[in-house]
Amino acid sequence: MRRLTSLALLAAGLAAGGCGDGGPKLVPVEGRGTLDGKPVKDMVITFHPVGNTYGTGAHSLTDGDGKFTLSDSRGGAGAYPGEYKVGFYPSLGRKQEGDPNTDVVNDGSKSGFPRIYLDGDKSPLRVTVPEGGGTAEVVLTTSGKGAAVKFQPRGK
């Protein structure tokens, strides 16, 4: 009986303490990607968490103007605050140049997109998403030099 009472008290304490309620919350992240000044169209942009960043990452499809709005990989709008590596992946709708039998992920030159950004783990792009979210300007260059993610926090 004493064990049952202890278990009941433990369960009540967890419920009252809001177990899981104190964790990180998704924050809104939108933005635009450009490559040598032109919109990055029809690409999946991926945010891969680094270090202690919560979650499994976020992604979005860029539109015709290179704009995107991130969604968590497990559902829900936004991304968790923290550090990320940023990469790209060709979408199914992207036109492929060259040999259609070539895997565009392994050979970025066939898709007309620089290979350096196709592997999120090896991409030179890094960004920190703040607690309130905000807007990311992803500036890519064909050579990789000068590429950056500029982040404007919400409310500024």
Secondary structure, 3 states (H helix, E strand, C coil): CHHHHHHHHHHHHHHHCCCCCCCCCCECEEEEEEECCEECCCEEEEEEECCCCCCCCEEEECCCCCEEECEECCCCECECCEEEEEEEEECCCCCCCCCCCCCCCCCHHHHCCCHHHCCCCCCCCEEEECCCCEEEEEEECCCCCCCEEEEEECCC
